[in-house]
Amino acid sequence: MRYYKKKEEIDKRKADIQPIGDSIKSLMQAYRLQGKLNEVQIVESWEKIMGKPIAMKTQQLFFKDQKLFVRLTSAPLKHELNMSKSKVIELLNREVGGEAVKDVVFL
């Protein structure tokens, strides 16, 4: 039994050194957490993305199968946002830097 590492093994490990940010991104992809993290980020930054007036009329936000469901208190606002659904999806995806939202459903 050998309880110490050879010099070659130690040098091999040093070659794999990478920044901590890259390591965290790799782990997030390996455990498939990036999608959930993006969803949480969108929900948390809804007011920043859409603005205070829309955020005040929003009751609930939740995701299911890459669809964002938004419950609103104003019927005219719901109609207006339905008309510009593609722009809303673009804004949300731009916030997270990927394709986290495939569709938005206004309730």
C-alpha positions in Angstrom: 0.0 0.0 0.0 1.1 3.5 -0.8 0.0 6.4 1.3 1.8 9.1 -0.6 1.4 10.4 -4.2 4.0 10.3 -6.8 5.4 13.5 -8.2 3.7 12.8 -11.6 0.3 12.5 -10.0 0.7 15.8 -8.2 1.8 17.5 -11.4 -1.1 16.1 -13.3 -3.6 17.6 -10.8 -1.9 21.0 -11.1 -2.6 21.0 -14.8 -6.3 20.9 -14.1 -6.3 24.1 -12.2 -9.1 26.4 -13.4 -10.8 29.5 -12.0 -13.5 29.0 -9.3 -16.2 30.5 -11.5 -15.6 28.0 -14.3 -15.6 25.2 -11.7 -19.0 26.3 -10.4 -20.5 26.6 -13.9 -19.2 23.1 -14.6 -20.9 21.7 -11.5 -24.1 23.6 -12.2 -24.2 21.9 -15.7 -23.2 18.5 -14.4 -26.0 18.5 -11.8 -28.5 20.3 -14.2 -29.1 23.1 -11.8 -28.5 26.0 -14.3 -32.1 25.9 -15.6 -33.6 26.2 -12.1 -31.2 28.9 -11.2 -32.2 30.9 -14.3 -35.9 30.4 -13.4 -35.3 31.8 -9.9 -33.3 34.7 -11.2 -36.1 35.6 -13.6 -38.7 35.5 -10.8 -36.5 37.6 -8.5 -35.7 40.2 -11.1 -39.3 40.5 -12.6 -39.7 44.0 -11.3 -36.4 45.1 -12.8 -37.1 43.5 -16.2 -40.8 44.6 -16.6 -40.9 47.7 -14.5 -42.7 48.7 -11.3 -46.2 49.3 -12.8 -46.4 45.8 -14.2 -44.8 44.3 -11.1 -47.5 45.9 -8.9 -50.2 44.3 -11.0 -48.6 40.9 -10.9 -50.0 38.5 -8.3 -48.0 35.3 -8.9 -45.1 34.0 -11.1 -44.2 30.3 -11.5 -42.5 28.0 -14.0 -43.6 24.7 -15.4 -41.7 23.0 -18.3 -39.9 26.2 -19.4 -43.2 28.1 -19.5 -43.6 31.1 -17.3 -47.1 31.6 -15.9 -47.9 35.1 -14.8 -51.1 35.9 -12.9 -52.1 39.5 -13.3 -54.8 41.6 -11.7 -55.5 43.8 -14.7 -57.3 42.5 -17.8 -56.1 45.3 -20.1 -52.5 44.7 -19.0 -53.0 41.0 -19.7 -54.2 41.7 -23.2 -51.3 44.2 -23.8 -48.7 41.8 -22.6 -50.2 39.0 -24.8 -49.8 41.2 -27.8 -46.1 41.7 -27.1 -45.4 38.2 -25.8 -42.3 37.7 -28.0 -40.7 40.9 -26.7 -41.3 39.8 -23.1 -39.7 36.4 -23.8 -36.7 38.1 -25.4 -36.3 40.4 -22.4 -36.5 37.5 -19.9 -34.0 35.4 -21.8 -31.6 38.3 -22.2 -31.6 38.8 -18.4 -30.3 35.3 -17.8 -28.1 35.1 -20.9 -29.7 31.9 -22.3 -32.9 30.3 -23.3 -34.7 29.8 -20.0 -38.2 30.7 -21.1 -39.8 29.1 -24.2 -43.3 30.6 -23.6 -45.2 33.0 -21.3 -48.8 32.4 -20.3 -50.7 35.4 -18.8 -53.5 34.3 -16.4 
